[in-house]
Amino acid sequence: MIIKLNETLELKGKSQYWLSKHTGIAASTINNLCNGKTTSIQFDVLQKICDALNCEITDIIDKDDTVN
């Protein structure tokens, strides 16, 4: 999977700090997601991010076609 959270934050004009404050998700968790330093993500975290950014899940994560 490819995490596109940084791109979506930029398009929405929001910062990682803003997202952390509006979702209650730890800043370190958001930073790890944005920097590709995570191997899993909980559904409730995805839901909170989508709700805060008013976006779809495909705006945050996408399929990595390079993986077999």
Secondary structure as GFF3:
##gff-version 3
##sequence-region A 1 68
A	DSSP	beta_strand	2	3	.	.	.	ID=ss1
A	DSSP	alpha_helix	5	12	.	.	.	ID=ss2
A	DSSP	alpha_helix	16	23	.	.	.	ID=ss3
A	DSSP	alpha_helix	27	34	.	.	.	ID=ss4
A	DSSP	alpha_helix	43	53	.	.	.	ID=ss5
A	DSSP	three_ten_helix	57	59	.	.	.	ID=ss6
A	DSSP	beta_strand	61	62	.	.	.	ID=ss7
###
